[in-house]
Amino acid sequence: MHHGKIGVLGSGTVGETLANGFLQLGHEVLRGSREPDKLRDWQRKAGPKARVGTFADAARFGDTLVLAVKGGAAESVLRLCGLDALSGKLVIDATNPIADAPPEAGVLSFFTTHQESLLERLQKLAPAARFVKAFSSVGAGLMVQPKLPGGRPTMFICGDDAVAKQQVAQVLDRFGWECADMGGRQAARAIEPLCMLWCIPGFTKNRWTHAFKLLQA
């Protein structure tokens, strides 16, 4: 994992932040987009280990993939990758199933239920991929080397593949996080709504500089 190739799916801020984080650690990174040309400026600034391409290019390129698209687009993006290309790959799933409705009293709407997470839908669509939920409970500004009082914040992760989760725990450690493994894919039903909780102070008080920490005896 130390210098594996990373394919980042998504042309937004989260994709850019995580792509830059992996570049800082010495990885080669290909960012995939429906419109790769939109990412040329980033590529020029990001240096010789950065490239851009389609979603399919990113899926082929990466030993590890980072899914950083809008939740509503996640399934179609996996199809554009080519489901066969995802086979056996570690997919770090940073998505949240946010619905199009505006927040209500600061609380986002989701298009999933408490009985099914977006991660579970994605795992069903690409059963041979090794999905691990991570980076879904904090904003992009704090994803890489968060500097907060009280030490390292906690990233909650889950997924069915133990080896994949160990790899993600190593990534999180190098990105400045403590990792809390919550178990199999069903745990994403509890992890994804942390995004709602994280966003409430943002929408209600314009405060976006916080993260969660799990205290354990």
Backbone bond lengths (Angstrom), bond angles and torsions (degrees), N, CA, C in turn:
res aa  C-N    CA-C-N  psi(-1)  N-CA   C-N-CA  omega(-1)  CA-C   N-CA-C  phi
1 M - - - 1.467 - - 1.529 110.45 -
2 H 1.343 116.20 -24.67 1.467 117.76 -171.33 1.520 112.89 -56.70
3 H 1.354 117.37 -38.47 1.463 116.70 177.86 1.518 111.72 -134.22
4 G 1.332 116.13 32.70 1.462 119.85 176.74 1.519 111.01 -67.59
5 K 1.329 114.62 164.22 1.465 120.27 178.12 1.524 109.59 -83.68
6 I 1.337 115.30 139.71 1.459 121.77 -176.51 1.529 109.49 -117.15
7 G 1.323 116.42 126.72 1.461 121.09 171.45 1.513 108.82 -104.60
8 V 1.325 117.16 120.40 1.465 121.12 -178.67 1.523 108.48 -105.83
9 L 1.321 116.25 121.14 1.459 122.01 -178.59 1.524 107.86 -98.36
10 G 1.333 115.87 112.20 1.460 119.19 178.58 1.513 112.25 131.72
11 S 1.336 115.76 133.54 1.468 120.04 -175.13 1.519 112.81 -104.53
12 G 1.344 116.83 12.44 1.469 119.85 -179.91 1.517 113.20 -89.05
13 T 1.333 114.97 -168.64 1.468 121.53 -175.97 1.527 112.85 -64.30
14 V 1.341 116.40 -39.11 1.468 119.13 -179.02 1.532 109.95 -64.87
15 G 1.328 116.32 -45.51 1.463 120.14 177.71 1.518 112.01 -59.60
16 E 1.319 115.97 -42.95 1.469 120.56 -179.77 1.529 111.04 -64.79
17 T 1.327 116.08 -44.93 1.467 121.21 -178.72 1.528 111.03 -60.56
18 L 1.332 116.25 -48.17 1.466 119.84 -177.87 1.523 111.02 -70.61
19 A 1.335 117.00 -37.45 1.467 119.84 175.72 1.534 110.20 -59.17
20 N 1.333 117.14 -46.33 1.471 120.63 179.34 1.524 111.43 -63.87
21 G 1.342 116.18 -37.61 1.463 120.07 177.24 1.520 111.52 -60.29
22 F 1.335 117.26 -44.54 1.466 120.46 179.22 1.532 111.49 -68.95
23 L 1.333 117.80 -35.96 1.469 120.41 176.30 1.529 110.62 -62.33
24 Q 1.346 116.83 -41.40 1.469 120.83 179.28 1.525 111.40 -60.32
25 L 1.337 116.35 -28.88 1.469 120.33 179.58 1.530 111.91 -88.32
26 G 1.330 117.43 3.55 1.458 120.32 174.25 1.516 116.00 94.71
27 H 1.344 117.38 7.49 1.463 119.74 178.77 1.524 111.40 -79.38
28 E 1.333 116.49 154.69 1.459 121.18 164.44 1.520 107.33 -83.53
29 V 1.335 116.30 137.43 1.461 121.06 -174.67 1.521 110.07 -131.99
30 L 1.328 116.18 131.06 1.462 121.04 170.48 1.516 108.18 -116.95
31 R 1.331 116.31 120.68 1.465 121.11 176.78 1.513 109.41 -92.61
32 G 1.332 115.27 126.19 1.454 120.86 179.78 1.516 111.47 -101.23
33 S 1.340 115.35 146.03 1.458 121.59 -179.02 1.523 108.55 -153.15
34 R 1.348 115.94 159.71 1.471 119.81 169.84 1.524 109.47 -63.60
35 E 1.342 116.49 -33.14 1.472 121.71 -178.84 1.524 108.64 -125.77
36 P 1.344 116.58 82.45 1.475 120.24 -175.28 1.536 113.80 -55.49
37 D 1.340 116.94 -28.75 1.470 119.19 -177.15 1.524 112.50 -61.53
38 K 1.346 116.16 -27.15 1.476 119.96 178.20 1.531 111.42 -61.97
39 L 1.336 116.85 -20.15 1.472 120.70 -174.16 1.531 112.75 -99.13
40 R 1.328 117.39 4.09 1.492 119.35 -176.06 1.527 112.14 -61.61
41 D 1.324 117.06 -39.94 1.479 120.11 179.69 1.518 110.20 -60.27
42 W 1.334 115.10 -46.08 1.469 119.42 177.35 1.524 110.04 -57.82
43 Q 1.316 116.58 -45.93 1.466 120.62 -176.94 1.524 111.15 -59.25
44 R 1.327 117.00 -42.89 1.472 120.99 -179.77 1.530 110.67 -61.23
45 K 1.327 116.35 -42.86 1.467 120.22 -178.39 1.526 111.97 -74.34
46 A 1.332 116.39 -29.26 1.462 120.27 -168.70 1.523 113.81 -80.77
47 G 1.340 117.62 -15.00 1.463 119.15 172.57 1.519 114.55 99.12
48 P 1.348 115.57 -176.65 1.464 121.22 -167.86 1.531 115.38 -68.35
49 K 1.334 117.32 -19.91 1.473 118.40 -178.83 1.521 112.65 -91.06
50 A 1.331 116.53 3.07 1.460 121.39 -178.02 1.517 110.18 -102.68
51 R 1.318 116.38 135.45 1.465 119.98 171.51 1.517 110.09 -140.20
52 V 1.320 115.18 170.65 1.465 120.46 -179.84 1.522 109.05 -132.47
53 G 1.333 115.58 159.42 1.463 120.69 178.42 1.516 109.90 -175.58
54 T 1.327 114.85 -164.99 1.458 120.40 177.90 1.527 109.23 -79.39
55 F 1.331 116.22 173.51 1.467 119.95 173.98 1.533 109.95 -59.63
56 A 1.334 116.41 -41.35 1.472 120.19 179.94 1.529 110.83 -63.10
57 D 1.334 116.86 -39.70 1.474 120.65 176.95 1.525 110.24 -59.82
58 A 1.332 116.01 -46.11 1.467 120.86 -177.42 1.524 110.60 -63.93
59 A 1.343 116.29 -40.29 1.466 120.46 -178.43 1.523 110.89 -65.96
60 R 1.331 116.29 -38.35 1.476 119.91 178.16 1.527 111.09 -70.57
61 F 1.322 116.19 -39.06 1.464 122.52 -173.64 1.521 112.80 -69.94
62 G 1.337 116.19 -43.10 1.471 119.92 -167.80 1.514 113.20 -79.82
63 D 1.341 116.22 135.35 1.472 120.63 164.77 1.528 106.95 -73.91
64 T 1.341 114.20 -35.49 1.459 122.74 176.01 1.519 107.32 -121.51
65 L 1.339 116.47 138.02 1.462 120.76 177.28 1.523 109.23 -113.76
66 V 1.328 115.46 147.55 1.461 121.83 175.44 1.521 106.42 -118.31
67 L 1.333 116.55 118.64 1.463 120.91 179.40 1.520 107.92 -94.78
68 A 1.335 115.90 108.71 1.466 121.60 -173.15 1.526 109.29 -133.37
69 V 1.340 115.24 54.17 1.469 120.81 179.13 1.530 108.65 -114.12
70 K 1.338 116.64 170.74 1.470 119.96 172.81 1.526 108.28 -59.23
71 G 1.336 115.80 140.29 1.456 119.69 -177.38 1.517 113.73 -53.73
72 G 1.332 116.22 -39.58 1.456 120.92 -178.59 1.520 113.66 -65.29
73 A 1.335 116.76 -20.46 1.472 121.53 -179.53 1.525 112.42 -97.99
74 A 1.323 117.71 -6.63 1.469 120.49 -168.65 1.524 113.06 -58.83
75 E 1.340 116.85 -44.43 1.464 118.72 -177.03 1.525 111.23 -67.44
76 S 1.332 117.32 -41.82 1.467 118.71 179.89 1.530 110.98 -66.95
77 V 1.327 117.68 -33.76 1.463 120.65 177.70 1.533 110.77 -65.48
78 L 1.343 116.97 -41.50 1.467 118.80 176.56 1.522 110.89 -61.04
79 R 1.339 117.45 -38.70 1.473 120.10 177.71 1.533 110.55 -64.78
80 L 1.337 116.74 -39.03 1.465 120.07 178.52 1.532 111.43 -66.82
81 C 1.329 116.51 -28.68 1.470 120.25 176.30 1.527 110.74 -65.44
82 G 1.345 115.19 -29.13 1.463 120.66 -169.46 1.519 107.21 90.63
83 L 1.330 116.72 110.70 1.469 119.28 -173.10 1.527 111.25 -61.50
84 D 1.344 117.46 -32.06 1.470 120.51 177.64 1.527 111.64 -62.50
85 A 1.338 116.02 -35.94 1.473 120.36 -178.34 1.525 111.58 -66.62
86 L 1.337 117.35 -19.23 1.460 121.16 -178.47 1.526 111.95 -86.55
87 S 1.304 116.00 -9.44 1.463 121.52 -173.65 1.533 111.32 -58.51
88 G 1.345 116.00 123.48 1.463 120.65 178.09 1.516 114.87 78.11
89 K 1.335 117.91 -7.89 1.474 119.85 -177.02 1.528 111.17 -81.68
90 L 1.325 114.77 144.11 1.455 120.62 168.84 1.528 107.69 -74.70
91 V 1.330 116.93 124.16 1.467 121.66 176.84 1.531 107.81 -117.49
92 I 1.327 115.87 110.43 1.465 120.99 175.25 1.528 106.65 -80.59
93 D 1.334 115.13 113.90 1.463 120.86 -173.14 1.524 110.18 -98.80
94 A 1.334 115.55 104.48 1.469 121.26 -178.72 1.529 111.94 -98.93
95 T 1.336 117.16 9.99 1.463 120.03 -173.14 1.527 112.66 -79.32
96 N 1.328 114.96 161.81 1.463 122.16 170.62 1.525 108.70 -135.34
97 P 1.335 117.60 143.34 1.469 120.70 -175.89 1.530 112.64 -82.77
98 I 1.319 115.82 60.02 1.469 120.65 -175.78 1.522 109.43 -79.03
99 A 1.334 116.19 127.49 1.461 121.62 178.31 1.532 109.92 -81.18
100 D 1.333 115.44 167.45 1.469 119.79 -176.08 1.533 113.93 -73.47
101 A 1.328 117.20 -15.57 1.470 119.99 -176.54 1.532 111.23 -63.85
102 P 1.348 117.53 148.75 1.473 119.41 176.02 1.527 110.60 -68.61
103 P 1.358 117.36 157.87 1.464 118.91 178.44 1.530 110.95 -63.05
104 E 1.318 114.96 148.32 1.467 121.36 178.65 1.523 106.94 -112.06
105 A 1.348 116.82 113.68 1.472 121.98 -174.34 1.532 110.05 53.13
106 G 1.330 115.52 38.87 1.463 120.63 177.96 1.511 115.02 84.73
107 V 1.339 117.81 -0.75 1.471 121.29 -175.18 1.523 110.36 -104.58
108 L 1.321 116.03 120.76 1.460 121.41 178.42 1.528 111.45 -66.89
109 S 1.329 116.01 155.15 1.465 121.47 170.17 1.521 109.40 -97.24
110 F 1.323 116.07 143.53 1.468 122.33 175.21 1.530 109.32 -110.77
111 F 1.338 116.65 153.76 1.463 119.90 176.03 1.534 111.84 -96.95
112 T 1.334 116.78 5.00 1.463 121.26 175.48 1.526 109.11 -104.05
113 T 1.338 116.09 174.20 1.466 120.93 174.30 1.524 108.28 -111.38
114 H 1.337 116.41 174.74 1.471 119.91 176.25 1.523 112.07 -69.83
115 Q 1.333 117.27 -11.54 1.466 120.89 -179.27 1.527 112.85 -94.78
116 E 1.342 116.83 -6.68 1.466 118.53 179.34 1.524 109.45 -151.49
117 S 1.328 115.70 127.58 1.470 120.28 178.73 1.526 109.96 -96.07
118 L 1.317 114.96 165.62 1.463 119.47 174.00 1.530 109.96 -64.06
119 L 1.325 117.51 -41.69 1.468 120.19 177.62 1.532 110.86 -53.01
120 E 1.319 117.26 -42.92 1.470 120.12 -179.71 1.527 111.29 -64.09
121 R 1.323 116.97 -39.33 1.473 120.28 176.77 1.524 110.77 -61.79
122 L 1.329 115.56 -42.45 1.466 120.18 -178.15 1.528 110.66 -67.69
123 Q 1.337 115.95 -40.57 1.462 120.21 179.41 1.539 110.59 -64.34
124 K 1.341 116.07 -35.65 1.466 121.06 176.85 1.534 110.86 -65.81
125 L 1.328 115.41 -40.65 1.468 121.07 -178.36 1.529 111.31 -68.65
126 A 1.347 116.93 -39.18 1.470 121.74 -178.94 1.522 108.85 -125.59
127 P 1.345 117.16 74.24 1.473 120.47 -170.70 1.527 114.24 -63.01
128 A 1.336 117.85 -23.90 1.467 119.77 -177.47 1.531 112.82 -88.49
129 A 1.346 117.14 -6.56 1.471 120.01 174.93 1.529 108.71 -79.89
130 R 1.336 116.47 156.20 1.470 121.70 -178.51 1.528 107.93 -108.88
131 F 1.328 115.68 87.35 1.469 120.90 -175.78 1.519 111.28 -79.71
132 V 1.330 115.06 137.29 1.470 121.28 171.21 1.522 107.16 -133.25
133 K 1.329 115.64 122.86 1.468 120.53 176.50 1.523 108.48 -73.13
134 A 1.326 117.61 129.65 1.472 121.29 176.44 1.529 108.59 -164.39
135 F 1.301 117.06 157.72 1.470 124.12 177.53 1.534 112.43 66.01
136 S 1.342 117.58 15.76 1.466 119.49 -175.55 1.525 112.64 -93.53
137 S 1.335 117.56 -10.04 1.476 119.52 -172.85 1.525 112.88 -112.94
138 V 1.344 116.18 28.38 1.468 120.13 178.48 1.525 107.44 -156.84
139 G 1.339 116.81 155.32 1.459 119.90 178.45 1.521 112.12 -78.72
140 A 1.325 115.66 162.94 1.466 121.73 -175.64 1.526 112.49 -55.65
141 G 1.332 116.67 -36.23 1.467 120.83 -175.78 1.521 114.62 -61.06
142 L 1.335 116.98 -19.02 1.464 120.40 -177.98 1.532 113.05 -115.13
143 M 1.330 117.82 6.37 1.470 119.02 -172.78 1.523 113.88 -70.01
144 V 1.328 116.24 -31.75 1.463 120.37 -175.75 1.529 109.39 -117.72
145 Q 1.332 115.71 120.77 1.478 122.85 -179.24 1.531 112.44 51.03
146 P 1.334 117.71 59.10 1.467 120.13 178.43 1.525 110.81 -64.99
147 K 1.312 116.09 133.49 1.467 120.47 177.51 1.523 107.87 -111.89
148 L 1.323 115.70 101.24 1.466 120.66 -178.04 1.527 108.87 -133.87
149 P 1.346 117.38 150.57 1.466 118.63 174.66 1.540 109.32 -62.57
150 G 1.322 117.11 149.69 1.462 118.76 177.51 1.518 114.23 90.94
151 G 1.336 116.88 14.17 1.466 119.45 173.75 1.515 113.39 82.73
152 R 1.329 114.61 -162.12 1.458 120.05 -175.67 1.522 111.36 -69.83
153 P 1.324 117.94 132.03 1.458 118.75 173.62 1.538 110.63 -74.81
154 T 1.336 115.62 170.80 1.460 122.13 -176.78 1.523 110.24 -104.01
155 M 1.331 116.28 132.47 1.461 120.65 169.85 1.526 108.31 -105.27
156 F 1.324 115.60 123.91 1.468 120.76 177.33 1.520 108.74 -85.61
157 I 1.329 116.04 129.59 1.460 119.91 179.33 1.528 109.31 -128.12
158 C 1.338 115.99 161.15 1.461 120.79 172.06 1.519 109.01 -159.00
159 G 1.314 114.92 165.34 1.459 121.77 179.15 1.509 108.52 160.80
160 D 1.328 116.47 166.45 1.467 120.33 -174.22 1.519 113.55 -87.58
161 D 1.342 118.30 -15.19 1.468 120.99 -173.74 1.523 110.35 -103.04
162 A 1.345 115.96 112.88 1.474 120.48 -174.92 1.520 112.37 -64.03
163 V 1.332 117.24 -39.29 1.471 120.53 -178.97 1.524 110.37 -66.80
164 A 1.324 115.77 -42.03 1.468 120.36 178.22 1.528 110.28 -60.14
165 K 1.341 116.38 -40.59 1.474 119.12 179.96 1.531 111.24 -67.19
166 Q 1.332 117.11 -35.48 1.474 119.21 176.08 1.528 110.64 -63.12
167 Q 1.330 116.30 -39.21 1.473 119.70 178.25 1.522 110.74 -64.50
168 V 1.331 116.12 -41.47 1.466 119.64 179.23 1.527 110.71 -67.10
169 A 1.326 117.02 -36.77 1.472 120.30 176.99 1.535 110.36 -61.05
170 Q 1.338 116.80 -37.95 1.480 120.31 177.10 1.529 111.03 -65.47
171 V 1.335 116.05 -42.36 1.467 120.50 177.15 1.532 109.43 -59.71
172 L 1.332 116.05 -47.88 1.464 120.09 -178.25 1.523 111.09 -60.33
173 D 1.321 116.12 -41.77 1.465 120.10 178.35 1.528 110.44 -58.84
174 R 1.317 116.22 -43.65 1.470 119.78 -178.33 1.534 111.76 -73.30
175 F 1.329 116.37 -20.62 1.467 121.19 177.26 1.532 111.69 -91.21
176 G 1.357 117.72 1.65 1.463 120.62 174.24 1.515 115.39 94.75
177 W 1.355 116.60 21.62 1.463 121.10 -176.92 1.509 111.82 -115.83
178 E 1.332 113.99 155.16 1.449 123.14 165.11 1.538 105.01 -93.14
179 C 1.324 116.56 148.71 1.458 119.96 -174.21 1.531 109.91 -117.78
180 A 1.329 116.86 135.06 1.467 121.00 174.72 1.531 108.15 -123.62
181 D 1.331 115.09 110.78 1.462 121.10 -178.41 1.532 108.69 -84.40
182 M 1.318 116.12 117.18 1.466 121.71 -175.68 1.529 112.75 -96.48
183 G 1.336 118.05 3.76 1.460 119.35 174.82 1.514 114.12 110.42
184 G 1.328 116.02 -147.26 1.465 122.22 -173.48 1.511 113.14 -77.11
185 R 1.346 114.34 -174.84 1.472 120.18 -171.53 1.530 113.06 -59.96
186 Q 1.351 116.75 -28.23 1.480 119.19 -178.44 1.526 111.93 -62.26
187 A 1.326 117.01 -26.61 1.478 120.47 -178.86 1.523 111.94 -63.65
188 A 1.327 117.54 -19.22 1.470 119.81 176.48 1.525 111.49 -61.75
189 R 1.348 116.88 -21.82 1.470 120.01 176.29 1.527 110.51 -62.17
190 A 1.322 116.76 -28.68 1.469 121.40 178.49 1.519 111.87 -94.21
191 I 1.339 117.21 -31.56 1.472 120.03 -176.19 1.526 111.49 -76.01
192 E 1.330 117.46 -43.20 1.470 119.08 -176.31 1.531 112.72 -58.31
193 P 1.352 120.09 -40.84 1.473 118.95 178.85 1.535 114.61 -65.97
194 L 1.342 118.19 -12.35 1.470 118.73 173.39 1.526 110.66 -60.31
195 C 1.312 116.80 -26.08 1.465 120.96 174.56 1.527 110.56 -59.20
196 M 1.332 116.57 -41.89 1.477 120.35 177.17 1.517 109.99 -60.30
197 L 1.336 114.95 -48.19 1.456 120.68 -177.58 1.529 109.86 -62.17
198 W 1.340 116.14 -44.02 1.467 120.57 -178.68 1.532 110.94 -60.54
199 C 1.342 116.40 -36.65 1.472 120.64 -174.21 1.528 114.34 -79.69
200 I 1.331 118.42 -18.63 1.473 119.31 -174.44 1.535 112.36 -57.70
201 P 1.352 119.80 -50.20 1.472 117.79 178.65 1.531 112.13 -61.91
202 G 1.321 116.80 -28.70 1.463 120.50 177.56 1.519 111.50 -65.93
203 F 1.341 115.39 -52.71 1.462 119.11 -177.10 1.526 112.56 -69.92
204 T 1.333 117.53 -32.16 1.472 119.24 -174.80 1.527 113.01 -93.32
205 K 1.350 117.90 -30.05 1.474 120.01 -175.88 1.527 113.14 -129.49
206 N 1.341 116.23 6.69 1.468 121.76 -176.11 1.527 112.40 55.80
207 R 1.340 116.15 36.18 1.460 121.10 176.23 1.525 108.97 -110.11
208 W 1.339 115.28 118.75 1.473 120.75 -173.88 1.525 112.00 -125.80
209 T 1.335 117.41 14.87 1.471 119.49 -171.97 1.519 110.91 -113.89
210 H 1.336 115.66 60.23 1.462 120.69 -179.60 1.527 108.37 -141.56
211 A 1.319 116.03 162.37 1.463 121.61 174.71 1.517 107.81 -149.97
212 F 1.325 116.96 165.27 1.467 121.30 -178.24 1.527 110.39 -89.80
213 K 1.330 114.73 150.34 1.450 120.03 173.16 1.526 109.12 -136.27
214 L 1.332 116.15 131.24 1.441 122.18 178.57 1.523 108.45 -94.49
215 L 1.324 117.08 123.30 1.471 121.26 178.05 1.524 108.07 -100.33
216 Q 1.329 115.94 126.60 1.462 119.92 -175.96 1.529 110.83 -125.76
217 A 1.326 116.23 138.60 1.461 121.09 176.37 1.513 109.46 -78.63
